[in-house]
Amino acid sequence: MTDASPVSASIEFSRAAFGCAVEVGLALAEDVEAISTLASRDIEGPLLLTDSELGVSLVEEIERLAPQRVVAAGIDEQLVADALSEFVVEHVEVGEWPPYERVWVVDDSDDAAALAAIAGQVGVGVVTATGDLRALPRSAREAIAAASEVEVLSDLGDDDAWQLDVILGGEELPGGGMLLFETGDDIPGRRLVAVYGHPSTGGLGVLGEQSPEDTVNRLQSIAEGYGADGLAVLPTFEIIATVASASAGADGDYSSVTDHEVIRPWIEVAAANDVYVVLDLQPGRSDFLSQAKLYEEFLRLPHVGLALDPEWRLKPHEVHLRQVGTVDAAEINQVVDWLAGIVREEVLPQKLLIVHQFRFSMITNRELIETPPELAVMIHMDGQGSLSAKYNTWNTLTGEPDADRFYWGWKNFYDEDSPVATPEQVLARSPEIVYVSFQ
């Protein structure tokens, strides 16, 4: 091809391959779904591409081919009628991605669009992508998953191979999609609304005040209003898996580990009801990675994330409630690396990692926390009290230069806040709050 533009590429291919044609397919060069629709119809001739206006070279090529009809998809009917008044034109609806044996994944650029023009002629499906493959629309992901052969023909970065594996694996988050917050065309963004607590008692939060099934129902009313800005609301259980303890315990860690069989029913009910789960760690004198590994079985599931609560991270010889705990970014990054590794090993959708904070001292070197694409790393503001006090805490934590590296969450306390913030007040905060928990 002497010209890599998609329009010129389709014309050059047509000239080289067809002396005449019974039919000609016609689609906009940037409309990959329209191209796929036409390619799936077994057009008896070439598939030509156009810009927003039908150029002279394109019209001349159609005249040379002298087709009995032109089959157009996704193009304004009047535009075609004006340029091709001498031809019979059939307009067909752009449908879902048809099944292909072979699919090419290419970068969304002019050169790749030219490649897409050729692919349409030979019955190969083309998916154009920019950035994270997991953000592709559902129809594109399904086309990739259904193909027997998938080739990435562009340099889409270092992560394209494992992201493609995730799509081929097919595991999705509750409610659909493979990214938690940057969710692509088929989901208009997402906000998690969570109830927090321990399964065995209502004394540690509202989650433990009822059964898992009843908690699902309660979440429906709690979540009302949190989708007012158009984001999809994902109900969430935030379960305290290890609980800060006043006594040292047999291991001397001042942290009580919850048995798997206490948590398991909540994990199972969540999976059956499109509910996300976050396991919360209060490690005492232990460390976050050691405690996270206790729940590896659950963290290998696609709908289970993790939360680290530095308030309850003790140094040697410290005990709870005499100071606010603290953790360094280096210890958090140990968890980041391990958890990201699980996501890759299990070819899972993106997993949530929360770090709770209401004072700067709780996280030292926060700007050094790693944020790999396998994880959605969030800072969760846990401040309590009056709205003005909570706003001040929020503004302080989010005002740092590293704030745009993280997603952000907000906690409402039923008893300690006065008053409890309304959905309107929470949604008005900046940066955008994509996780709201209730304790």
C-alpha positions in Angstrom: 0.0 0.0 0.0 1.4 3.4 -1.0 -1.0 5.2 1.5 -1.6 3.9 4.9 -4.9 5.8 5.5 -7.8 3.4 5.8 -9.8 5.0 3.0 -6.9 4.8 0.6 -5.9 1.3 1.7 -9.4 0.0 1.0 -9.4 1.5 -2.5 -5.9 0.2 -3.3 -6.9 -3.3 -2.2 -10.1 -3.1 -4.3 -8.2 -2.1 -7.4 -5.7 -4.9 -6.9 -8.2 -7.7 -6.1 -11.4 -6.9 -8.1 -12.0 -6.2 -11.8 -15.7 -5.7 -11.1 -18.1 -6.7 -8.3 -21.7 -7.7 -7.7 -21.7 -5.8 -4.4 -19.7 -3.2 -2.6 -19.7 -2.8 1.1 -19.3 0.8 2.5 -18.6 1.9 6.0 -17.0 4.7 7.9 -13.3 4.1 8.4 -13.4 4.6 12.2 -16.6 2.5 12.7 -15.1 -0.9 13.4 -18.4 -2.4 14.4 -19.9 -1.4 11.0 -16.9 -2.9 9.2 -17.4 -6.1 11.2 -21.1 -6.1 10.3 -20.4 -5.9 6.6 -17.5 -8.4 6.8 -19.9 -11.0 8.4 -22.4 -10.7 5.5 -20.1 -12.3 2.8 -20.3 -9.2 0.5 -19.7 -10.3 -3.1 -17.0 -7.7 -3.6 -14.7 -5.3 -1.7 -15.4 -3.5 1.5 -14.6 0.2 0.9 -14.1 2.7 3.7 -14.9 6.4 3.7 -14.4 9.5 5.8 -17.4 11.7 6.7 -17.7 12.7 3.1 -17.4 10.3 0.1 -14.3 11.4 -1.8 -13.8 11.5 -5.5 -11.4 8.6 -5.5 -13.9 6.4 -3.6 -16.8 7.3 -5.9 -14.6 6.6 -9.0 -13.7 3.2 -7.6 -17.3 2.3 -7.1 -18.1 3.4 -10.6 -15.2 1.3 -11.9 -16.5 -1.8 -10.1 -20.1 -1.2 -11.5 -21.8 -3.1 -8.7 -25.5 -4.1 -8.8 -25.8 -2.6 -5.3 -23.9 -0.9 -2.5 -24.4 -2.2 1.0 -23.8 0.5 3.5 -23.6 0.3 7.3 -23.5 3.1 9.8 -23.5 5.9 7.2 -25.9 8.8 6.9 -28.4 7.8 4.2 -28.6 11.2 2.6 -24.9 11.4 2.4 -24.8 8.2 0.4 -27.8 9.1 -1.7 -26.2 12.4 -2.8 -22.9 10.8 -3.8 -24.1 7.6 -5.3 -27.4 8.5 -6.8 -26.9 6.2 -9.8 -26.6 3.1 -7.6 -28.9 0.9 -5.7 -28.0 1.3 -2.0 -29.1 -1.0 0.8 -28.6 0.3 4.3 -28.1 -2.4 7.0 -28.2 -2.0 10.7 -24.9 -2.2 12.6 -25.2 -5.2 14.8 -23.2 -6.8 17.6 -19.8 -8.1 16.9 -20.2 -11.3 14.7 -18.2 -14.4 15.6 -14.8 -14.7 13.9 -12.3 -17.5 13.8 -9.5 -15.0 13.7 -9.3 -11.6 15.5 -6.6 -9.0 15.1 -6.1 -6.5 18.0 -4.6 -3.3 16.7 -3.8 0.1 18.0 -6.5 2.8 17.4 -4.4 4.8 14.9 -4.5 5.6 11.2 -2.0 2.9 10.3 -4.0 0.3 12.3 -7.3 1.6 10.7 -5.7 0.8 7.3 -5.0 -2.7 8.5 -8.6 -3.0 9.6 -9.7 -2.1 6.1 -7.7 -5.1 4.7 -8.9 -7.4 7.5 -12.5 -6.7 6.6 -11.8 -8.0 3.1 -10.4 -11.4 4.2 -12.9 -12.2 7.0 -10.8 -11.3 10.0 -12.3 -9.5 12.9 -10.5 -6.4 14.0 -10.6 -4.9 17.5 -9.1 -1.5 17.9 -7.8 -0.5 21.3 -6.1 2.4 23.1 -4.5 1.6 26.4 -5.9 -1.1 28.7 -7.4 -4.0 26.8 -9.7 -4.7 29.8 -11.5 -1.4 29.1 -12.8 -2.7 25.7 -16.6 -2.8 25.2 -18.2 -6.1 26.1 -19.0 -6.9 22.5 -15.3 -6.6 21.6 -14.2 -8.7 24.6 -16.7 -11.4 23.6 -15.4 -11.3 20.0 -11.9 -11.9 21.3 -12.9 -14.6 23.7 -14.9 -16.5 21.0 -12.1 -16.5 18.4 -9.9 -19.5 18.0 -6.9 -17.3 17.1 -6.1 -13.9 18.4 -3.2 -11.8 17.3 -2.0 -8.5 18.8 -0.5 -6.7 15.7 0.4 -3.4 17.4 2.6 -2.4 20.3 0.0 -1.8 23.0 2.5 -1.7 25.9 4.1 -4.2 28.3 0.8 -5.3 29.8 -1.1 -6.3 26.6 -0.3 -10.1 26.9 -1.7 -10.7 30.4 -4.6 -8.3 29.8 -5.5 -10.4 26.7 -5.3 -13.5 28.9 -7.8 -11.9 31.3 -10.2 -11.3 28.4 -9.8 -14.8 27.2 -10.3 -16.1 30.7 -13.7 -14.3 30.9 -13.9 -13.7 34.6 -15.7 -10.4 35.3 -16.5 -8.3 38.3 -19.9 -8.3 39.9 -22.1 -6.2 37.7 -19.8 -6.8 34.7 -16.6 -5.4 33.3 -12.9 -6.1 34.2 -11.9 -2.7 35.6 -13.3 -1.4 38.8 -13.7 2.3 37.9 -12.5 2.9 34.4 -15.1 0.6 33.0 -15.3 1.3 29.3 -18.3 1.9 27.0 -20.7 -0.7 28.4 -20.6 0.5 32.0 -20.8 4.2 32.8 -18.3 4.2 35.7 -18.9 2.5 39.1 -19.2 3.4 42.7 -19.0 0.8 45.5 -21.3 1.3 48.5 -20.3 -0.8 51.5 -21.5 -1.9 54.9 -18.6 -2.4 57.3 -18.3 -4.7 60.3 -17.7 -8.2 61.5 -20.0 -11.2 60.8 -20.2 -12.3 64.5 -21.3 -9.0 66.1 -23.1 -5.8 65.5 -20.8 -4.0 67.9 -18.2 -3.5 65.2 -20.4 -2.2 62.5 -23.7 -2.6 60.7 -22.6 -5.6 58.6 -22.9 -7.9 61.7 -26.4 -6.8 62.6 -28.1 -9.2 60.3 -27.5 -12.3 58.1 -25.6 -12.1 54.8 -28.9 -12.4 52.8 -30.6 -9.6 54.9 -27.5 -7.5 54.5 -27.9 -7.7 50.7 -31.4 -6.3 51.1 -30.3 -3.6 53.5 -27.6 -2.5 51.1 -30.3 -1.7 48.5 -31.8 1.1 50.7 -28.4 2.3 52.0 -27.2 2.7 48.4 -30.1 4.9 47.3 -28.9 8.2 45.9 -25.3 7.1 45.3 -25.9 6.6 41.6 -27.5 10.0 41.1 -24.5 11.1 38.9 -24.9 8.2 36.5 -22.4 5.8 38.0 -23.4 2.2 38.5 -23.7 1.3 42.2 -22.0 -1.9 43.3 -23.1 -3.2 46.7 -20.2 -4.3 48.9 -19.5 -6.2 52.1 -16.5 -4.8 54.0 -15.6 -7.5 56.4 -13.2 -7.1 59.3 -11.1 -10.3 58.9 -8.6 -9.6 61.6 -9.7 -7.6 64.6 -7.6 -5.4 66.8 -7.5 -7.0 70.2 -7.0 -5.6 73.7 -5.1 -8.8 74.7 -1.9 -10.0 73.1 -3.3 -13.5 72.3 -1.2 -16.6 72.0 0.9 -15.1 69.2 1.4 -11.8 71.0 0.1 -9.8 68.0 -2.9 -8.1 69.6 -5.0 -9.1 66.6 -7.7 -11.7 66.5 -7.9 -13.8 63.3 -11.4 -14.7 62.1 -11.9 -18.3 61.0 -12.5 -18.9 57.3 -15.7 -20.7 58.0 -17.2 -17.5 59.6 -16.4 -15.5 56.5 -17.2 -18.1 53.8 -21.0 -17.7 53.9 -20.6 -14.0 53.2 -18.3 -14.7 50.3 -20.7 -17.1 48.8 -23.8 -15.0 49.3 -21.9 -12.1 47.7 -21.0 -14.1 44.7 -24.6 -15.2 44.2 -26.0 -11.6 44.4 -23.5 -9.5 42.4 -21.9 -8.1 45.6 -18.3 -7.2 46.0 -16.3 -8.2 49.2 -13.5 -6.4 50.9 -11.5 -8.1 53.6 -10.2 -5.6 56.2 -7.0 -6.2 58.2 -6.2 -4.8 61.7 -2.9 -6.5 62.2 -1.6 -5.2 65.6 2.0 -6.2 65.9 1.8 -8.5 62.9 2.4 -7.1 59.4 -0.1 -6.7 56.6 1.4 -9.2 54.2 1.5 -12.0 56.7 -2.2 -11.4 57.6 -3.2 -11.0 53.9 -1.7 -14.4 53.2 -4.1 -16.0 55.8 -7.0 -15.2 53.4 -5.3 -16.1 50.1 -8.0 -18.6 49.3 -10.6 -15.8 49.2 -8.4 -13.2 47.6 -8.0 -15.6 44.6 -11.6 -15.0 43.8 -12.6 -12.3 41.3 -15.1 -10.5 43.6 -12.9 -10.2 46.7 -10.6 -7.2 47.5 -8.4 -6.2 50.4 -8.3 -3.3 52.9 -5.3 -2.3 55.1 -6.1 -0.3 58.3 -2.9 1.4 59.6 -4.8 2.7 62.6 -4.4 -0.7 64.1 -0.8 -1.4 63.0 1.3 -1.5 66.1 5.1 -1.1 66.6 6.8 -3.5 69.1 5.8 -2.7 72.7 2.7 -0.6 71.5 -0.8 -1.5 72.5 -4.1 -0.4 70.9 -5.9 2.9 71.7 -2.8 4.6 73.2 -1.8 6.0 69.8 -2.9 5.9 66.2 -1.0 3.2 64.3 1.2 3.8 61.3 2.6 2.0 58.3 5.2 2.8 55.7 4.7 2.6 52.0 7.4 -0.2 51.9 5.1 -2.5 53.9 2.1 -1.6 51.8 4.1 -2.3 48.6 4.8 -5.8 49.8 1.1 -6.4 49.8 0.7 -4.6 46.4 3.3 -6.8 44.8 1.9 -10.0 46.2 -1.8 -9.2 45.4 -0.9 -8.1 41.9 0.8 -11.4 41.4 -2.4 -13.2 42.4 -4.3 -11.2 39.8 -1.9 -12.3 37.1 -1.7 -15.9 38.2 -5.5 -16.3 38.4 -6.1 -14.1 35.3 -8.6 -12.1 37.3 -10.2 -8.8 36.7 -8.8 -5.8 38.5 -8.8 -6.1 42.3 -9.4 -3.4 44.8 -6.8 -2.5 47.5 -7.8 0.0 50.1 -5.6 1.8 52.5 -7.5 3.6 55.3 -6.3 7.0 56.5 -7.5 9.9 58.6 -4.1 11.4 59.6 -0.9 12.0 57.6 1.0 10.0 60.2 -0.9 6.8 59.4 0.9 6.3 56.1 4.5 7.4 55.8 5.9 8.0 52.3 2.4 7.7 50.8 3.7 9.0 47.5 5.8 5.9 47.1 2.8 3.5 47.2 2.8 1.5 43.9 -0.3 1.5 41.8 0.0 -1.3 39.2 -2.7 -1.9 36.7 -3.7 -5.2 38.3 -5.0 -3.3 41.3 -7.2 -0.2 41.9 -5.4 1.3 44.8 -7.6 3.6 47.0 -7.1 5.9 50.0 -10.2 5.7 52.2 -10.9 8.7 54.3 -12.0 7.5 57.8 -12.5 10.8 59.6 -15.5 11.2 61.8 -17.4 14.0 63.6 -19.1 17.1 62.3 -19.3 17.6 58.5 -16.9 20.6 58.7 -14.4 18.4 60.5 -14.8 15.6 57.9 -14.5 18.1 55.1 -11.3 19.5 56.6 -9.8 16.0 56.9 -10.9 15.2 53.3 -9.4 18.4 51.9 -6.1 17.9 53.8 -5.7 14.3 52.6 -6.7 14.9 49.0 -4.7 18.2 48.8 -1.3 16.5 48.6 0.5 16.3 45.2 0.2 12.5 45.1 -3.6 12.5 45.5 -4.3 12.0 41.8 -2.4 8.6 41.9 -5.2 7.0 43.9 -8.9 6.4 43.9 -10.8 7.9 46.8 -13.2 6.6 49.4 -15.3 8.1 52.2 -16.7 6.6 55.4 -20.0 7.5 57.1 -20.3 6.7 60.8 -23.9 6.3 62.0 -23.1 7.1 65.6 -20.0 9.3 65.5 -20.9 11.7 62.6 -23.2 14.6 63.3 -25.0 14.7 61.0 -24.3 11.7 58.6 -23.4 13.1 55.2 -26.2 12.8 52.6 -25.5 11.2 49.1 -25.6 14.7 47.6 -23.0 16.0 50.0 -20.7 13.0 49.4 -21.0 13.2 45.6 -20.2 16.9 45.7 -16.7 16.2 47.0 -13.6 16.4 44.8 -11.8 14.3 43.8 -14.6 12.0 42.9 -15.6 9.5 45.6 -16.0 6.0 44.2 -16.3 4.1 47.4 -18.6 4.9 50.3 -18.7 2.8 53.5 -21.1 2.8 56.4 -20.1 1.9 60.0 
